[in-house]
Structures are given as C-alpha cells and as structure tokens.
Amino acid sequence: MNKQHWLATSIFLGLSLTSPFAIHLSAAPRPAADAEAEPKLPRPTQPPVLVQAMQAELKRAMSELGSQPATASETAAPKPYFLSYAVSDASNIDISAQYGAITASNQFHRRVADVQIRLGTPAQDNTHGDHRTSALTTMALPLTDDRAALARSLWFATDRGYARALDGYLKVKTEQQVRAKEEDVSADFSAEQSKQQLLPAADALKVDKAAWEQRLRELSGLFKQYPDIYYNTVGLQASTETDYFVSSEGQEVSTPNHVARLVVVARTRAADGMDLFRVETFEADATGNLPDQKTLIAKTNAMAKNLVDLRNAPITEPFDGPAILSGRASAVFFHEVLGHRLEGQRQRGDEEGQTFTKLLGKPILPDFLSVSDDPTLEKFEGRPLSGHYSFDDEGQPARRVDLIKNGVLETFLMSRQPIASFSTSNGHGRSETGHMPTGRQGNLIVTSTKSVSDAELRKLLIAEAKKQNKPYGLYFEDISSGFAVTTRRSPQAFQVIPLVVYRVYVDGRPDELVRGVSIVGTPQAALNRIVATNDKQDIFNGICGAESGSIPVSAVAPAMLVSEIETQRQSQGTTRPPLIPPPSADEATPKGAN
C-alpha cells in the first residue's frame, strides 16, 4: 500500500471513464533502507498507539452502530456488515528550483484516515452501481500518539461515514425497484481470508536539505545557457510513510514505504506557436541512491539540447504505416491501450465498453506475447519498480497475475468487487487516500518469444515501409501522455502523445527529428499489428490517476515493431513566442552584487 502521492508535475499519460486516467512521470519504489534515514527499529512487541486506537474504535463501532432501538415512526437502522480503517502516516520533503534559485522548500507530516462502511449484504450493499463512494469517509487525524484524540477523530469520521452509507443504501434499494435487470448481477463485495502483518513503522525521514538545495540550484541554473527555453523546474521529492489497515474481518496490516525522486521539466514554444516540453525523472528508494551530480548535469544538458532541436524540427504530417516504439514508449503503450482495459471493474456496469470482457480464453495479442502484473517485484534487472507493494489497499496480499499467456486472455486485475467471471480478489485493489479501491495495475510486465536485436528490428521497419510503398517509418523514442476512453457512450479509441519522434527513411537518409505527432487508434486493431520486439525490456515508472486516485505504477516492455500505426497532428497553438529574449545572467545580476 502507498496512500500518499506527489504531483509536482502534471505530465499526464492515461485512460478515461469520462475523463482521462493519468500517469505522472514520477516514481515510488519501496520498501528499502534509506541511506539517509535512521536505522530500523526491531519489530514491536505490541501494536503502536495508532493501531490500538483503530482496533478499539472499530470494535466499538461494529458493536454499537445499528443497535439503537427504532422509534414508532422510524425503521431500525441496519448494522454494518463491514467496517475498515485505512490510515496513511507520511512525512514529506519537497524542494524545487528554477533558473538557479530555490522556489520552494517544504517539510510536512500528515495522517489521514479512510473509513469504509458497508450496509446490507455482500450480495448487494450501499456501494452498488453509481453509489460506490457512499462507503467512504476521509478525515485528517492528530499527528501525535494521543490515543484519546485519535479515538475521538475516528469516532467522528465513523459517525459521518455511517450516515453517508445509510443514505447510499436507501438510494440503492429504491433504484433497484424501478430499473431493468443488470447485465452483471455479481455481488458487491467478495469474501476473503483475513491477514495479519504489522511491520515496524517506516524510519524517520532524514534529508540533507542544504546540500540538496545547492544541487537543485546548480541543475536548474544550467537552463540559463538556453535562451529558447523559457520555463524550467527541478524538483526533489522524498517521503517516508507507513500505511495501516484494520477491518472488522480481522485484517491487521501495516507496511512501511520509502520514496525519493528528482524531476526535471523544461518548456519552450516554436515560432509557429506549438508548445513543447521534455521531462527527465530519476527514481530511487532513498535520496542517497539518486544519481550523482555529474550524471544529472549530463542528462539535463542533453534534455535541454533536444528540446531546442525539437523547437526547430518540422511538423509531421498525418501518417498511416509501420513504426517502432522504444521499450519505454512500448511500456506506456501497453499500460494505456491494454492494462486499463484489463482492470476488473471495467468488465461490469452498464456504462462500460467492456472491450475484452467476452474474450476470456481467446487470443487478443499475437501468440509470441505474454503479459503479467506482478506487484511483488521490488526491482527489475537491478532497477526499482514504482508499482511494488506487499499488500493492496484492501488489506489483501499482493500477487503475481498472469493476464495473457501466448496471446490468450486468462484473467483480469481484481479488487474485492466481483465480476461475472471472477468472484475474488487477486491482490490488485488499489487507491489513493480519499478514494474507493478498484482493480488497478501494479507492475505490468510484457514478455516476448519473438525478439531480435535493435539493428534487426530497424531493418524490419525499413523493409515493412518499402513493402507498403512508404518513404519512411517512424521511431517513437519517448512518450509524454495519453488517454483512452472505455465507456460505451464514446468511441473505444485511444490517443498517445509522443515527445521524441524520428522519421526513418528507406533510402538511407539520416533519421529526421519531427514534432507535432499524436498516435491514435482502437485497441484491438493496434495490439494485433505488433510484428516483432527487440531483445531488451525497458521500464516506465510513473503515477497513474483514475477513479480510485493516483497510485504508483510501473510497466516493463521490449521495443516493438508494429506494421501499421496511425498518427495525426497535435493541436498547434496560437500563442506567440516571447517578443524579447530573456535577460542574460549578467544583466539579471546588479553590479556589485555577490
């Protein structure tokens, strides 16, 4: 579990129900020892004060809620059949710099509780249909281990939550009397075994703020030498967090998490008004494990130079032909186009498009591709994975799930919300604080049995372009954002926005950098046009936003060749570039100033 998330940059990659799911370019690998943190404490002999308060108040609420006798004019209120408390206890440091100066340097601590109350029965309760959020109430908790104060806050949140749940339950019962029969009559809540694993709280957050402020000043100051880049920010984000979960079914889980990442963002505008940006993200389990300053300087300068080149690159025309997606771009593509459509809740509900619901046991990918989701993996080939967790946000242990084997669809990503084909969770019920858990991706892993070298994959691209009488194929090096619509009311399509795209000419001309490209299509057609992959998997780490909030995710995939991909031009924009150049560093510094 990892309930608190950082959103320092709004770099979106996502899918949508009625609005886009989003992935922010950031990371949250965990748990691991922090090189700058205090040593871990031994396992406690009794639960911490916070957990004791949670356990006691939960027991009291389950005993007394709904037990009050009804008056002559009232119907007795129902007792909850399920109650849970999920508390995120997080300490955070956030530092940002721009053009060599610190713009923010903050440290804060917060505790937030999600109270979930279910009335009725697992077959049908107050979360049914459009009333799913009626089970949830969120409230800030005291930051100190004052048991009486914690209990009072939990009591108040529970009382509010019960009233909300009761209102939702009455609405569900009324609506069921007037609506037509639903397509999927599965229960609203699955039966699961309870788990107990109370680990020690996360170590205290310890970061050398002065040293990191100096490093960020140096990195952001590099952009002074690029007058065509009119905006930049370099941000360090670090947190240490412990998530607690207790429920009336007997679950008692606490898990520590450590996160550190550094994000570099730069923007410019071409002469024709098109806005362009680049992002570099560095993730680790501790600030001490982020790359050294020499590496960060080299990466930042390379990104800035590429952004200047993009500013002067030609705008591409609409294209329909062969393309290669790099491993990172391929990973984002699979997350967007496939992963969200395999989340369990997308298979039920009268508004869902249910792209793959009826395709269990049938091929939906070429037979050389398999896809799993394994949140139990902390690292892949030595690199941390943001989508790792030990328990999901419903207290269920994380599990590897083989979604697609040799192209054939096997199962879906399940929370405790059943669907017609699957009645139990497989450890993928995930949420951000303040949201109800749903089936979500963790570490999506794509493997291939039809792999070739990068050089051979390029030859195949050129051969396919010649076969189709195309003057070039496309190479997508990096992707910034995307969305796909999954509801019935809209076309079952997707759009992905690349950052770095090259034309690969069949006549041997050098590759040409282009801009203004947007990948569009429909999922089943796009996925079945994959021809081959390379022999090395790459990693995308990010934060993905959907109806259950923003959560850390990873996707791992090889580069892939598709025989046909459709692109269109991005919106160009009409805002002019700045009229006068930015001040030079010498002009901005008054004479005599240090």
Summary of the structure (lengths in Angstrom):
residues: 594
radius of gyration: 25.6
end to end distance: 47.8
largest distance: 88.2
contacts: 2129
relative contact order: 0.17
helix: 23%
strand: 37%
